[in-house]
Amino acid sequence: MQISQQERMALFDKAREMLGADEAGILMELLPPNGWGEMATKTDLYATAQEIRGEMAEVRGEMAEVRGEMAEVRGEMAEVRGEMAEVRSELVRLEGRMDVRFAEVAQTIADQTRSMQFWIAGSTISIWLSILLQNALN
């Protein structure tokens, strides 16, 4: 049963008349401010504590799942790091092969250029000699 502030004051006034001001004040301090129906019992507290423990157990379970998933992700990341290291080493190996191949191609081009220069020089000299010989014979 909920009592109003007005009813509470009327009770205090009556207690003061019968018991005196100090005793009436002590009596009013011992009464709950909102009525006994609003007071929590030990059973209420125990039930609430059990409910909280259950929710905490659920949270612990969910946290364990998250930890497991995080461990999985860490494992996958380690695999990816390993694969990336393999790719890097393969790229370094290919780069070395390309450097060697580039040097070979550059040398071939240089050799062929030199050969063409000799051929052009020889051909030019041959043409000039034939022109000179033809002029000398005429």
C-alpha positions in Angstrom: 0.0 0.0 0.0 1.4 3.4 -1.1 0.8 6.3 1.3 0.8 9.9 0.3 3.1 12.6 1.8 0.0 14.1 3.4 -0.9 10.8 5.1 2.7 10.4 6.2 2.7 13.9 7.8 -0.6 13.1 9.6 0.9 10.0 11.0 4.0 12.0 12.2 1.7 14.6 13.8 -0.3 11.9 15.7 2.9 10.1 16.8 4.4 13.4 18.0 1.2 14.0 20.1 1.4 10.6 21.6 5.1 9.9 21.9 6.8 13.2 21.7 8.8 14.9 18.9 12.1 12.9 19.3 10.4 9.6 19.4 8.1 10.5 16.5 11.1 11.5 14.5 12.8 8.1 15.3 9.7 6.2 14.3 9.4 8.0 11.0 13.1 7.4 10.2 12.4 3.6 10.7 9.6 3.6 8.1 10.5 3.3 4.4 9.9 6.4 2.4 7.8 4.7 -0.3 6.1 1.9 1.6 7.1 -1.7 2.3 6.1 -2.8 -1.2 9.0 -1.0 -2.7 11.6 -2.6 -0.4 13.8 -5.3 -1.8 13.9 -8.5 0.1 16.8 -10.9 0.4 15.0 -13.2 -2.0 14.8 -10.3 -4.5 18.5 -9.6 -4.1 19.4 -13.3 -4.5 17.3 -13.6 -7.7 18.9 -10.5 -9.1 22.4 -11.8 -8.3 21.6 -15.1 -10.0 20.3 -13.3 -13.0 23.5 -11.2 -13.2 25.7 -14.3 -12.8 23.9 -15.9 -15.7 24.3 -12.9 -17.9 28.0 -12.7 -16.9 28.4 -16.4 -17.8 26.9 -15.7 -21.2 29.3 -12.7 -21.7 32.2 -14.9 -20.8 31.1 -17.5 -23.3 30.8 -14.9 -26.0 34.2 -13.5 -25.1 35.7 -17.0 -25.4 34.1 -17.3 -28.9 35.6 -13.9 -29.9 39.0 -15.0 -28.6 38.8 -18.2 -30.6 37.8 -16.2 -33.7 40.7 -13.8 -33.1 43.1 -16.7 -32.8 41.8 -18.0 -36.1 42.3 -14.6 -37.7 45.9 -14.4 -36.3 46.6 -17.8 -37.8 45.3 -16.8 -41.2 47.3 -13.6 -41.0 50.4 -15.6 -40.2 49.7 -17.7 -43.3 49.3 -14.6 -45.4 52.5 -13.2 -44.1 54.3 -16.5 -45.0 52.8 -16.4 -48.5 53.8 -12.8 -48.9 57.4 -13.6 -47.9 57.4 -16.4 -50.6 56.0 -13.9 -53.2 58.7 -11.4 -52.2 61.5 -14.0 -52.5 60.1 -15.1 -55.9 60.0 -11.5 -57.1 63.6 -11.0 -56.0 64.6 -14.1 -57.8 62.7 -13.0 -61.0 64.3 -9.6 -60.7 67.7 -11.2 -60.7 66.9 -13.3 -63.7 65.5 -10.2 -65.5 68.8 -8.3 -64.7 70.8 -11.2 -66.2 68.5 -11.4 -69.2 68.6 -7.7 -69.7 72.4 -7.7 -69.6 72.4 -10.6 -72.2 70.1 -8.7 -74.5 72.1 -5.5 -74.1 75.3 -7.4 -75.0 73.6 -9.0 -78.0 72.5 -5.6 -79.3 75.9 -4.2 -78.8 77.5 -7.1 -80.6 75.1 -6.9 -83.5 75.5 -3.1 -83.7 79.3 -3.5 -83.9 78.9 -6.2 -86.5 76.6 -4.0 -88.6 79.0 -1.1 -88.3 81.8 -3.3 -89.6 79.6 -4.6 -92.4 78.5 -1.0 -93.4 82.1 0.2 -93.2 83.3 -2.8 -95.3 80.5 -2.3 -97.8 81.2 1.4 -98.1 84.9 0.8 -98.6 84.1 -1.9 -101.3 81.8 0.5 -103.1 84.4 3.3 -103.0 87.1 1.0 -104.2 85.0 -0.3 -107.1 84.2 3.3 -108.0 87.9 4.3 -107.8 88.9 1.2 -109.9 86.3 1.9 -112.5 87.5 5.5 -112.8 91.1 4.4 -113.0 90.4 1.9 -115.8 88.5 4.4 -117.8 
